[in-house]
Amino acid sequence: MDAQAIIDTLTPLVPGASFEAAPSVDFATVYVPVEHIVATCQALRDGLNFEVHTEITCADYLPRSPRYEVVYHLLSVSKRQRLRVKVRVGANGTVPTVQSVWGGAGWPEREVWDMFG
């Protein structure tokens, strides 16, 4: 599935969210509004079979606004597919935890917080 096909599938599963495909050279990448990250991750896990969260990281694009992009790498073992989900966040913004979706997300989320605040 490419990014647009994932967006087309996600749109009815996460009402009110506006997704955006991002350019990528390796695998599908989708921007998600920060206020819809948890619902989107639940839809990705339950509706599109992205059952494995492999990592969370962050990029700092100072002086751009919004300054940060939190990046989630997901894996669908059953579909043999990877997905990158990005959330744009301002300098004083916060991102809700996705630990309720993937229990193992807590530790890498704390590492991102330690590095970027």
All heavy atoms as an XYZ file, in Angstrom:
911
protein
N       0.837     -1.189      0.000
C       0.000      0.000      0.000
C       0.874      1.243      0.000
O       1.808      1.334      0.779
C      -0.863      0.066      1.260
C      -2.117     -0.730      1.250
S      -2.998     -0.541      2.830
C      -4.504      0.121      2.226
N       0.533      2.185     -0.822
C       1.248      3.452     -0.783
C       0.543      4.387      0.201
O      -0.494      4.058      0.771
C       1.345      4.064     -2.178
C       0.002      4.467     -2.764
O      -1.044      4.260     -2.116
O       0.001      5.010     -3.878
N       1.131      5.566      0.421
C       0.610      6.501      1.411
C      -0.828      6.902      1.109
O      -1.662      6.990      2.016
C       1.510      7.728      1.496
N      -1.161      7.140     -0.154
C      -2.516      7.571     -0.492
C      -3.536      6.479     -0.217
O      -4.635      6.754      0.265
C      -2.600      8.035     -1.949
C      -3.890      8.766     -2.261
C      -4.143      9.959     -1.354
O      -3.294     10.837     -1.208
N      -5.300      9.989     -0.707
N      -3.192      5.240     -0.475
C      -4.103      4.134     -0.182
C      -4.324      4.005      1.328
O      -5.447      3.727      1.775
C      -3.550      2.832     -0.758
N      -3.290      4.213      2.106
C      -3.427      4.180      3.566
C      -4.317      5.320      4.030
O      -5.209      5.135      4.861
C      -2.041      4.215      4.234
C      -1.326      2.886      3.974
C      -2.154      4.500      5.727
C       0.116      2.851      4.359
N      -4.119      6.508      3.478
C      -4.960      7.658      3.833
C      -6.414      7.393      3.472
O      -7.326      7.676      4.260
C      -4.431      8.942      3.157
C      -3.112      9.355      3.796
C      -5.459     10.072      3.234
C      -2.382     10.466      3.067
N      -6.651      6.836      2.299
C      -8.017      6.534      1.872
C      -8.690      5.539      2.817
O      -9.893      5.627      3.074
C      -8.022      5.980      0.443
C      -7.618      7.020     -0.591
O      -7.635      8.239     -0.267
O      -7.265      6.620     -1.714
N      -7.929      4.605      3.352
C      -8.469      3.627      4.293
C      -8.661      4.240      5.677
O      -9.635      3.943      6.366
C      -7.536      2.401      4.384
O      -7.319      1.885      3.074
C      -8.129      1.314      5.258
N      -7.743      5.098      6.094
C      -7.814      5.715      7.422
C      -8.920      6.754      7.554
O      -9.518      6.889      8.630
C      -6.484      6.408      7.751
C      -5.374      5.588      8.344
C      -4.139      6.446      8.535
C      -5.804      4.959      9.660
N      -9.181      7.492      6.497
C     -10.100      8.630      6.577
C     -11.457      8.268      7.186
O     -11.912      8.955      8.096
C     -10.242      9.300      5.202
O      -8.933      9.769      4.806
C     -11.193     10.471      5.244
N     -12.129      7.198      6.763
C     -13.405      6.880      7.418
C     -13.239      6.299      8.826
O     -14.173      6.342      9.628
C     -14.049      5.850      6.482
C     -12.948      5.307      5.652
C     -11.880      6.355      5.590
N     -12.060      5.776      9.150
C     -11.827      5.179     10.460
C     -11.529      6.218     11.538
O     -11.714      5.953     12.735
C     -10.670      4.182     10.388
C     -10.857      2.977      9.474
C      -9.582      2.146      9.409
C     -12.046      2.135      9.936
N     -11.040      7.395     11.129
C     -10.695      8.463     12.074
C     -11.416      9.735     11.623
O     -10.826     10.584     10.943
C      -9.166      8.683     12.152
C      -8.827      9.669     13.263
C      -8.425      7.372     12.359
N     -12.681      9.876     11.985
C     -13.457     11.034     11.540
C     -12.841     12.346     12.015
O     -12.367     12.461     13.142
C     -14.824     10.818     12.184
C     -14.873      9.386     12.580
C     -13.461      8.965     12.804
N     -12.835     13.324     11.142
C     -12.334     14.652     11.485
C     -10.849     14.848     11.279
O     -10.358     15.970     11.353
N     -10.120     13.794     11.029
C      -8.674     13.913     10.827
C      -8.374     14.186      9.356
O      -9.008     13.625      8.478
C      -7.966     12.639     11.270
N      -7.414     15.070      9.126
C      -6.973     15.322      7.749
C      -5.531     14.835      7.625
O      -4.629     15.380      8.242
C      -7.087     16.807      7.401
O      -6.304     17.580      8.278
N      -5.352     13.788      6.860
C      -4.045     13.169      6.691
C      -3.360     13.739      5.458
O      -4.005     14.250      4.553
C      -4.198     11.652      6.543
C      -4.909     11.024      7.699
C      -6.237     10.611      7.581
C      -4.281     10.850      8.906
C      -6.901     10.037      8.638
C      -4.935     10.277      9.985
C      -6.259      9.870      9.842
N      -2.048     13.610      5.449
C      -1.257     14.126      4.323
C      -0.160     13.122      3.990
O       0.539     12.639      4.882
C      -0.642     15.464      4.750
C       0.231     16.127      3.751
C       0.907     17.371      4.336
O       0.433     17.927      5.341
O       1.943     17.762      3.767
N      -0.031     12.797      2.727
C       1.055     11.911      2.286
C       2.353     12.703      2.281
O       2.376     13.876      1.923
C       0.763     11.360      0.897
N       3.427     12.065      2.686
C       4.738     12.709      2.695
C       5.645     11.996      1.701
O       5.543     10.787      1.519
C       5.350     12.637      4.087
N       6.528     12.751      1.057
C       7.472     12.103      0.147
C       8.406     11.165      0.923
O       8.778     11.448      2.060
C       8.246     13.264     -0.467
C       7.994     14.440      0.400
C       6.730     14.189      1.157
N       8.741     10.051      0.296
C       9.608      9.075      0.950
C      10.284      8.220     -0.109
O       9.689      7.914     -1.141
C       8.785      8.189      1.880
O       9.587      7.206      2.460
N      11.509      7.810      0.166
C      12.237      6.971     -0.783
C      12.197      5.489     -0.410
O      12.613      4.654     -1.197
C      13.718      7.417     -0.914
C      13.805      8.819     -1.463
C      14.437      7.308      0.412
N      11.709      5.163      0.785
C      11.746      3.763      1.198
C      10.378      3.140      1.426
O      10.064      2.119      0.846
C      12.647      3.578      2.425
C      12.356      4.568      3.538
O      11.395      5.349      3.429
O      13.097      4.553      4.531
N       9.525      3.731      2.258
C       8.196      3.178      2.472
C       7.200      4.286      2.767
O       7.582      5.431      2.983
C       8.172      2.078      3.541
C       8.879      2.400      4.822
C       8.219      3.002      5.875
C      10.222      2.075      4.973
C       8.873      3.270      7.066
C      10.884      2.340      6.156
C      10.210      2.945      7.212
N       5.921      3.940      2.727
C       4.852      4.933      2.858
C       5.021      5.771      4.116
O       5.359      5.260      5.190
C       3.500      4.226      2.878
N       4.759      7.071      3.967
C       4.872      8.022      5.071
C       3.645      8.913      5.061
O       3.270      9.459      4.033
C       6.152      8.865      4.933
O       7.283      7.984      4.872
C       6.315      9.815      6.095
N       3.037      9.062      6.256
C       1.804      9.829      6.392
C       1.922     10.798      7.552
O       2.373     10.423      8.637
C       0.607      8.873      6.633
C      -0.670      9.643      6.871
C       0.451      7.896      5.488
N       1.525     12.055      7.317
C       1.418     13.036      8.394
C       0.047     12.910      9.035
O      -0.966     12.789      8.337
C       1.580     14.463      7.867
C       3.012     14.868      7.638
C       3.533     14.902      6.355
C       3.837     15.214      8.700
C       4.850     15.277      6.136
C       5.152     15.592      8.488
C       5.651     15.624      7.207
O       6.949     15.995      6.995
N       0.018     12.961     10.369
C      -1.210     12.838     11.143
C      -1.311     14.055     12.064
O      -0.321     14.429     12.694
C      -1.186     11.541     11.998
C      -2.385     11.459     12.912
C      -1.089     10.328     11.107
N      -2.499     14.664     12.173
C      -2.653     15.764     13.133
C      -2.430     15.261     14.558
O      -2.891     14.166     14.919
C      -4.100     16.222     12.935
C      -4.535     15.643     11.633
C      -3.712     14.410     11.415
N      -1.727     16.040     15.350
C      -1.356     15.610     16.697
C      -2.574     15.213     17.534
O      -2.502     14.253     18.307
C      -0.491     16.684     17.412
C      -1.295     17.940     17.708
C       0.154     16.130     18.663
N      -3.686     15.898     17.365
C      -4.866     15.591     18.176
C      -5.526     14.270     17.779
O      -6.390     13.760     18.489
C      -5.888     16.734     18.118
C      -6.457     17.007     16.753
C      -5.643     17.986     15.914
O      -4.487     18.311     16.270
O      -6.172     18.419     14.879
N      -5.106     13.691     16.680
C      -5.683     12.422     16.214
C      -4.673     11.271     16.236
O      -4.958     10.209     15.676
C      -6.228     12.583     14.795
C      -7.372     13.528     14.704
N      -8.641     13.208     15.128
C      -7.443     14.797     14.248
C      -9.447     14.229     14.934
N      -8.741     15.211     14.403
N      -3.521     11.452     16.876
C      -2.479     10.426     16.807
C      -2.912      9.121     17.484
O      -2.682      8.039     16.949
C      -1.112     10.922     17.351
C      -0.017      9.886     17.071
C      -1.184     11.286     18.821
C       0.247      9.584     15.634
N      -3.549      9.185     18.625
C      -3.935      7.952     19.323
C      -5.014      7.211     18.538
O      -4.895      6.008     18.302
C      -4.388      8.248     20.772
C      -4.889      6.975     21.452
C      -3.247      8.867     21.579
N      -6.049      7.914     18.091
C      -7.117      7.276     17.308
C      -6.569      6.710     16.005
O      -6.971      5.622     15.565
C      -8.236      8.276     17.032
N      -5.633      7.429     15.386
C      -5.029      6.946     14.140
C      -4.216      5.684     14.390
O      -4.299      4.718     13.625
C      -4.154      8.041     13.512
O      -4.979      9.175     13.225
C      -3.490      7.552     12.241
N      -3.443      5.679     15.454
C      -2.643      4.490     15.766
C      -3.544      3.293     16.068
O      -3.239      2.173     15.656
C      -1.692      4.782     16.920
S      -0.327      5.851     16.443
N      -4.660      3.521     16.761
C      -5.603      2.428     17.010
C      -6.174      1.902     15.700
O      -6.286      0.692     15.503
C      -6.727      2.895     17.926
C      -6.268      3.095     19.348
C      -7.315      3.769     20.226
O      -8.204      4.463     19.737
N      -7.193      3.571     21.519
N      -6.519      2.808     14.787
C      -7.047      2.393     13.485
C      -5.982      1.656     12.677
O      -6.290      0.676     11.986
C      -7.555      3.609     12.712
N      -4.743      2.109     12.762
C      -3.663      1.435     12.041
C      -3.436      0.029     12.591
O      -3.225     -0.915     11.833
C      -2.375      2.254     12.115
C      -2.355      3.513     11.255
C      -1.187      4.405     11.645
C      -2.289      3.152      9.780
N      -3.501     -0.107     13.904
C      -3.313     -1.421     14.514
C      -4.495     -2.341     14.230
O      -4.327     -3.469     13.773
C      -3.102     -1.282     16.024
C      -2.832     -2.616     16.718
C      -2.993     -2.541     18.201
N      -4.385     -2.214     18.516
C      -4.782     -1.801     19.716
N      -3.918     -1.656     20.685
N      -6.054     -1.521     19.931
N      -5.707     -1.857     14.486
C      -6.892     -2.716     14.418
C      -7.463     -2.852     13.010
O      -7.978     -3.910     12.658
C      -7.980     -2.178     15.357
C      -7.526     -2.147     16.806
O      -6.567     -2.869     17.160
O      -8.114     -1.382     17.586
N      -7.389     -1.793     12.212
C      -8.010     -1.815     10.896
C      -7.078     -2.135      9.755
O      -7.494     -2.674      8.733
N      -5.794     -1.794      9.910
C      -4.843     -2.020      8.822
C      -3.735     -2.999      9.205
O      -2.769     -3.183      8.485
C      -4.225     -0.684      8.376
C      -5.152      0.152      7.500
C      -5.892      1.164      8.345
C      -4.362      0.849      6.445
N      -3.845     -3.603     10.383
C      -2.934     -4.665     10.838
C      -1.488     -4.221     11.034
O      -0.575     -5.035     10.859
C      -2.985     -5.867      9.899
C      -4.340     -6.517      9.891
O      -5.016     -6.566     10.914
N      -4.767     -6.985      8.741
N      -1.254     -2.973     11.417
C       0.100     -2.562     11.807
C       0.252     -2.886     13.290
O       0.110     -2.044     14.156
C       0.331     -1.074     11.511
C       0.563     -0.821     10.058
C      -0.476     -0.438      9.231
C       1.816     -1.013      9.499
C      -0.277     -0.215      7.870
C       2.037     -0.809      8.146
C       0.982     -0.408      7.331
N       0.527     -4.156     13.550
C       0.503     -4.662     14.913
C       1.791     -4.424     15.685
O       1.823     -4.594     16.900
C       0.155     -6.159     14.922
C       1.083     -7.064     14.157
C       0.740     -7.244     12.684
O      -0.374     -6.930     12.256
O       1.626     -7.696     11.958
N       2.857     -4.008     15.012
C       4.147     -3.821     15.688
C       4.600     -2.372     15.558
O       4.666     -1.828     14.463
C       5.230     -4.754     15.095
C       6.560     -4.549     15.804
C       4.796     -6.202     15.162
N       4.896     -1.799     16.698
C       5.510     -0.476     16.740
C       7.007     -0.726     16.917
O       7.422     -1.363     17.879
C       4.923      0.286     17.940
C       5.854      1.250     18.548
N       6.679      0.926     19.590
C       6.114      2.520     18.239
C       7.402      1.970     19.909
N       7.076      2.948     19.104
N       7.808     -0.304     15.953
C       9.235     -0.622     16.031
C      10.077      0.475     16.657
O      11.078      0.172     17.288
C       9.806     -0.961     14.634
O       9.616      0.147     13.763
C       9.129     -2.191     14.057
N       9.690      1.746     16.457
C      10.464      2.814     17.087
C       9.721      4.137     17.022
O       8.820      4.332     16.215
C      11.851      2.942     16.449
C      11.971      3.928     15.330
C      13.357      3.991     14.718
O      14.298      4.419     15.398
O      13.470      3.612     13.549
N      10.102      5.013     17.929
C       9.645      6.407     17.924
C      10.888      7.268     18.030
O      11.783      6.998     18.831
C       8.717      6.725     19.109
C       7.480      5.843     19.084
C       8.302      8.191     19.097
C       6.615      5.980     20.312
N      10.937      8.284     17.218
C      12.048      9.220     17.272
C      11.508     10.616     17.000
O      10.307     10.812     16.878
C      13.168      8.819     16.283
O      14.306      9.627     16.532
C      12.717      8.936     14.849
N      12.394     11.586     16.910
C      11.976     12.959     16.684
C      13.046     13.674     15.873
O      14.231     13.333     15.951
C      11.780     13.659     18.034
S      11.129     15.329     17.909
N      12.603     14.653     15.091
C      13.534     15.495     14.339
C      13.257     16.952     14.697
O      12.098     17.353     14.816
C      13.365     15.271     12.844
N      14.312     17.716     14.872
C      14.221     19.139     15.208
C      14.574     19.948     13.966
O      15.682     19.842     13.457
C      15.193     19.446     16.341
C      15.109     20.871     16.844
O      14.475     21.727     16.184
O      15.686     21.145     17.914
N      13.628     20.738     13.486
C      13.824     21.516     12.270
C      13.917     23.020     12.550
O      13.406     23.822     11.781
C      12.689     21.233     11.274
C      12.740     19.838     10.726
C      11.872     18.856     11.175
C      13.672     19.492      9.757
C      11.924     17.573     10.664
C      13.733     18.208      9.244
C      12.849     17.259      9.705
O      12.908     15.982      9.194
N      14.561     23.396     13.641
C      14.760     24.805     13.962
C      15.423     25.506     12.780
O      16.368     24.961     12.216
C      15.656     24.925     15.205
C      15.908     26.332     15.709
C      14.632     26.896     16.315
C      17.002     26.349     16.755
N      14.948     26.604     12.304
C      13.959     27.546     12.836
C      12.559     27.363     12.259
O      11.713     28.232     12.417
C      14.519     28.893     12.413
C      15.145     28.624     11.082
C      15.705     27.224     11.191
N      12.290     26.252     11.610
C      10.978     26.018     11.009
C       9.886     25.971     12.078
O      10.138     25.628     13.231
C      11.002     24.700     10.243
C       9.776     24.472      9.393
C       9.803     23.121      8.767
N       9.336     22.145      9.769
C       9.247     20.857      9.560
N       9.656     20.340      8.424
N       8.806     20.050     10.495
N       8.684     26.307     11.685
C       7.548     26.202     12.581
C       6.453     25.408     11.867
O       6.113     25.760     10.728
C       7.039     27.587     12.952
O       5.969     27.487     13.844
N       5.934     24.360     12.457
C       6.280     23.813     13.757
C       7.674     23.191     13.756
O       8.126     22.663     12.745
C       5.209     22.774     14.024
C       4.609     22.450     12.716
C       4.838     23.621     11.813
N       8.298     23.290     14.883
C       9.718     22.963     14.989
C      10.021     21.469     14.911
O      11.023     21.071     14.321
C      10.240     23.530     16.316
C      11.680     23.261     16.562
C      12.179     23.955     17.798
N      13.555     23.561     18.075
C      14.272     24.065     19.056
N      13.755     24.970     19.854
N      15.509     23.666     19.241
N       9.189     20.649     15.515
C       9.499     19.225     15.647
C       8.602     18.345     14.800
O       7.475     18.695     14.495
C       9.346     18.776     17.108
C      10.223     19.521     18.069
C       9.697     20.492     18.913
C      11.579     19.240     18.146
C      10.505     21.169     19.812
C      12.396     19.917     19.041
C      11.842     20.881     19.873
O      12.641     21.549     20.748
N       9.131     17.167     14.480
C       8.340     16.086     13.914
C       8.623     14.835     14.731
O       9.770     14.380     14.798
C       8.687     15.828     12.448
C       8.148     16.851     11.505
C       8.396     16.541     10.045
O       8.986     15.468      9.734
O       8.025     17.366      9.210
N       7.589     14.309     15.375
C       7.714     13.035     16.068
C       7.409     11.965     15.031
O       6.432     12.064     14.293
C       6.746     12.950     17.269
C       6.836     11.593     17.942
C       7.059     14.065     18.265
N       8.262     10.953     14.968
C       8.193      9.954     13.900
C       8.010      8.561     14.509
O       8.787      8.137     15.354
C       9.476      9.986     13.040
C       9.379      8.999     11.897
C       9.759     11.398     12.537
N       6.967      7.876     14.035
C       6.657      6.520     14.478
C       6.916      5.581     13.311
O       6.447      5.825     12.207
C       5.178      6.398     14.872
C       4.736      7.357     15.943
C       4.428      8.686     15.631
C       4.609      6.947     17.259
C       4.014      9.572     16.613
C       4.190      7.829     18.243
C       3.899      9.136     17.911
O       3.489     10.005     18.880
N       7.624      4.495     13.557
C       7.824      3.462     12.540
C       7.012      2.249     12.950
O       7.162      1.734     14.068
C       9.309      3.102     12.404
C      10.099      4.176     11.756
N      11.342      4.539     12.186
C       9.815      4.987     10.714
C      11.801      5.528     11.429
N      10.880      5.811     10.534
N       6.150      1.804     12.025
C       5.248      0.697     12.299
C       5.484     -0.434     11.315
O       5.994     -0.214     10.216
C       3.793      1.175     12.178
C       3.428      2.445     12.952
C       1.977      2.817     12.698
C       3.708      2.272     14.426
N       5.065     -1.641     11.716
C       5.257     -2.820     10.892
C       4.003     -3.678     10.913
O       3.431     -3.930     11.970
C       6.441     -3.643     11.421
C       6.705     -5.002     10.788
C       7.123     -4.858      9.327
C       7.760     -5.750     11.582
N       3.585     -4.094      9.737
C       2.529     -5.096      9.609
C       3.217     -6.396      9.199
O       3.655     -6.542      8.059
C       1.498     -4.689      8.559
O       0.602     -5.759      8.343
N       3.318     -7.311     10.142
C       3.959     -8.593      9.865
C       3.119     -9.381      8.865
O       3.646     -9.949      7.912
C       4.165     -9.394     11.170
C       4.722    -10.779     10.877
C       5.074     -8.636     12.128
N       1.807     -9.363      9.055
C       0.918    -10.143      8.193
C       0.927     -9.644      6.743
O       0.783    -10.432      5.815
C      -0.503    -10.130      8.743
O      -0.985     -8.793      8.838
N       1.108     -8.343      6.550
C       1.137     -7.781      5.195
C       2.560     -7.549      4.676
O       2.739     -7.118      3.546
C       0.379     -6.453      5.163
C      -1.093     -6.590      5.407
C      -1.755     -5.241      5.334
C      -3.251     -5.363      5.572
N      -3.904     -4.063      5.478
N       3.537     -7.793      5.556
C       4.944     -7.549      5.207
C       5.133     -6.123      4.680
O       5.669     -5.902      3.606
C       5.424     -8.586      4.197
C       5.379     -9.990      4.744
C       5.836    -10.988      3.761
N       7.182    -10.619      3.296
C       7.861    -11.307      2.427
N       7.362    -12.384      1.924
N       9.055    -10.904      2.047
N       4.673     -5.171      5.490
C       4.711     -3.773      5.083
C       5.119     -2.889      6.255
O       4.761     -3.149      7.401
C       3.329     -3.339      4.590
C       3.270     -1.925      4.119
C       1.882     -1.558      3.600
O       0.952     -2.335      3.663
N       1.776     -0.354      3.098
N       5.862     -1.831      5.934
C       6.264     -0.837      6.927
C       5.535      0.463      6.644
O       5.146      0.749      5.521
C       7.768     -0.604      6.886
C       8.570     -1.815      7.311
C      10.066     -1.521      7.309
N      10.793     -2.672      7.769
C      11.069     -2.924      9.058
N      10.674     -2.099      9.985
N      11.743     -4.003      9.394
N       5.411      1.272      7.695
C       4.760      2.570      7.579
C       5.443      3.557      8.508
O       5.785      3.210      9.644
C       3.269      2.467      7.936
C       2.479      3.774      7.997
C       2.379      4.419      6.619
C       1.098      3.527      8.585
N       5.635      4.755      8.029
C       6.168      5.843      8.840
C       5.040      6.844      9.063
O       4.399      7.286      8.120
C       7.338      6.526      8.132
C       7.978      7.636      8.933
C       9.153      8.265      8.170
N      10.219      7.290      7.963
C      10.612      6.848      6.774
N      10.051      7.271      5.662
N      11.580      5.959      6.668
N       4.786      7.177     10.325
C       3.763      8.156     10.695
C       4.472      9.332     11.341
O       5.282      9.144     12.252
C       2.732      7.544     11.671
C       1.753      8.592     12.163
C       2.000      6.381     11.020
N       4.158     10.537     10.862
C       4.797     11.736     11.401
C       3.757     12.678     11.990
O       2.654     12.806     11.458
C       5.561     12.483     10.304
C       6.749     11.741      9.763
C       7.480     12.601      8.753
C       8.775     11.950      8.299
N       9.552     12.871      7.440
N       4.134     13.329     13.086
C       3.293     14.316     13.743
C       4.106     15.596     13.895
O       5.208     15.567     14.456
C       2.838     13.828     15.140
C       2.022     14.894     15.846
C       2.061     12.540     15.022
N       3.582     16.695     13.382
C       4.245     18.002     13.542
C       3.838     18.599     14.886
O       2.665     18.592     15.242
C       3.839     18.934     12.413
C       4.304     18.479     11.054
C       3.817     19.460      9.982
N       4.241     19.066      8.664
C       3.417     18.697      7.682
N       2.115     18.682      7.879
N       3.897     18.347      6.506
N       4.855     19.136     15.594
C       4.614     19.682     16.927
C       5.393     20.978     17.082
O       6.580     21.033     16.753
C       5.066     18.694     18.031
C       4.688     19.212     19.402
C       4.499     17.319     17.804
N       4.738     21.986     17.640
C       5.396     23.255     17.914
C       6.349     23.154     19.087
O       6.366     22.162     19.824
N       7.132     24.193     19.294
C       8.163     24.202     20.335
C       7.591     23.958     21.727
O       8.242     23.346     22.566
C       8.933     25.517     20.304
N       6.398     24.414     21.995
C       5.781     24.222     23.320
C       4.653     23.209     23.293
O       3.901     23.087     24.254
C       5.273     25.568     23.853
C       6.401     26.536     24.102
O       7.448     26.164     24.615
N       6.221     27.779     23.708
N       4.540     22.462     22.204
C       3.458     21.500     22.060
C       3.740     20.182     22.760
O       4.858     19.920     23.207
N       2.711     19.379     22.863
C       2.837     18.043     23.436
C       2.182     17.030     22.503
O       1.325     17.379     21.692
C       2.163     17.955     24.821
O       0.775     18.250     24.686
C       2.800     18.913     25.812
N       2.597     15.793     22.645
C       2.036     14.690     21.873
C       1.518     13.654     22.864
O       2.258     13.235     23.747
C       3.105     14.052     20.947
C       2.520     12.882     20.176
C       3.689     15.083     20.012
N       0.258     13.236     22.723
C      -0.258     12.209     23.636
C       0.486     10.885     23.458
O       0.967     10.580     22.373
C      -1.728     12.058     23.248
C      -1.997     13.007     22.153
C      -0.722     13.673     21.754
N       0.545     10.124     24.510
C       1.202      8.821     24.450
C       0.380      7.823     23.638
O      -0.853      7.878     23.640
C       1.455      8.256     25.860
O       2.129      6.991     25.734
C       0.171      8.080     26.644
N       1.063      6.934     22.951
C       0.401      5.841     22.231
C       0.640      4.510     22.958
O       0.441      3.447     22.394
C       0.847      5.763     20.750
C       0.434      7.022     20.009
C       2.336      5.510     20.621
N       1.023      4.596     24.218
C       1.301      3.401     24.998
C       0.054      2.539     25.177
O       0.159      1.317     25.317
C       1.882      3.780     26.366
C       2.431      2.612     27.120
C       3.168      3.024     28.375
O       3.160      4.191     28.749
N       3.799      2.077     29.024
N      -1.135      3.141     25.128
C      -2.366      2.348     25.233
C      -2.588      1.494     23.986
O      -3.301      0.494     24.030
C      -3.570      3.265     25.459
O      -3.763      4.119     24.340
N      -1.965      1.883     22.872
C      -2.089      1.137     21.620
C      -1.008      0.072     21.532
O      -1.275     -1.089     21.221
C      -2.016      2.084     20.406
C      -2.175      1.308     19.104
C      -3.063      3.190     20.513
N       0.213      0.471     21.781
C       1.360     -0.443     21.813
C       2.048     -0.259     23.155
O       2.682      0.770     23.405
C       2.346     -0.144     20.682
C       1.768     -0.317     19.321
C       1.439     -1.511     18.714
C       1.434      0.707     18.393
N       0.921     -1.262     17.463
C       0.910      0.087     17.241
C       1.527      2.101     18.410
C       0.480      0.794     16.136
C       1.102      2.812     17.316
C       0.588      2.159     16.193
N       1.930     -1.255     24.017
C       2.476     -1.162     25.365
C       3.956     -0.829     25.414
O       4.424     -0.157     26.325
N       4.702     -1.257     24.408
C       6.140     -1.016     24.374
C       6.526      0.390     23.965
O       7.706      0.719     23.917
N       5.557      1.246     23.665
C       5.862      2.609     23.209
C       6.320      3.525     24.342
O       6.942      4.558     24.089
C       4.649      3.221     22.515
N       6.032      3.160     25.572
C       6.344      4.040     26.698
C       7.818      4.396     26.818
O       8.177      5.562     27.008
N       8.674      3.398     26.707
C      10.109      3.643     26.863
C      10.663      4.560     25.770
O      11.314      5.570     26.072
C      10.863      2.315     26.909
C      12.325      2.490     27.131
C      13.313      2.461     26.199
C      12.972      2.757     28.375
N      14.532      2.681     26.775
C      14.355      2.866     28.120
C      12.512      2.908     29.682
C      15.280      3.122     29.124
C      13.438      3.156     30.680
C      14.806      3.261     30.390
N      10.436      4.281     24.484
C      10.959      5.200     23.467
C      10.319      6.588     23.530
O      10.965      7.584     23.209
C      10.671      4.511     22.136
C       9.805      3.367     22.432
C       9.875      3.076     23.885
N       9.059      6.675     23.951
C       8.451      7.996     24.130
C       9.192      8.792     25.201
O       9.433      9.991     25.029
C       6.971      7.865     24.526
C       6.071      7.461     23.388
C       4.638      7.284     23.815
O       4.372      6.967     25.003
O       3.764      7.447     22.944
N       9.559      8.137     26.279
C      10.320      8.827     27.344
C      11.692      9.252     26.836
O      12.179     10.325     27.203
C      10.450      7.926     28.575
C       9.211      7.974     29.433
C       9.308      7.015     30.557
N       8.701      5.809     30.008
C       8.672      4.630     30.586
N       9.230      4.457     31.739
N       8.101      3.607     30.006
N      12.317      8.439     26.015
C      13.611      8.821     25.461
C      13.491     10.051     24.568
O      14.322     10.951     24.619
C      14.229      7.662     24.681
C      14.782      6.586     25.559
C      15.574      5.553     24.761
O      15.525      5.567     23.517
O      16.249      4.744     25.408
N      12.443     10.100     23.740
C      12.204     11.272     22.901
C      11.981     12.494     23.780
O      12.531     13.569     23.530
C      11.020     11.045     21.931
C      10.575     12.344     21.279
C      11.403     10.024     20.867
N      11.198     12.344     24.841
C      10.947     13.461     25.750
C      12.243     13.923     26.411
O      12.507     15.114     26.526
C       9.905     13.080     26.811
C       9.505     14.252     27.632
C       8.534     15.165     27.361
C      10.082     14.651     28.866
N       8.483     16.121     28.334
C       9.422     15.829     29.288
C      11.111     14.135     29.671
C       9.750     16.483     30.462
C      11.427     14.799     30.840
C      10.750     15.964     31.232
N      13.080     12.964     26.839
C      14.370     13.323     27.453
C      15.263     14.099     26.482
O      15.970     15.018     26.895
C      15.116     12.070     27.925
C      14.549     11.478     29.189
O      13.773     12.186     29.881
O      14.868     10.315     29.491
N      15.229     13.724     25.228
C      16.102     14.391     24.252
C      15.544     15.721     23.745
O      16.293     16.636     23.431
C      16.324     13.466     23.053
C      17.103     12.204     23.376
S      18.787     12.539     23.899
C      19.482     13.149     22.397
N      14.213     15.826     23.616
C      13.624     16.995     22.983
C      12.698     17.800     23.891
O      12.310     18.901     23.527
C      12.853     16.570     21.719
C      13.752     16.002     20.669
C      13.988     14.636     20.589
C      14.377     16.834     19.753
C      14.826     14.113     19.618
C      15.215     16.318     18.795
C      15.443     14.951     18.720
N      12.295     17.239     25.022
C      11.470     17.972     25.978
C      10.052     18.059     25.702
O       9.328     18.186     24.892
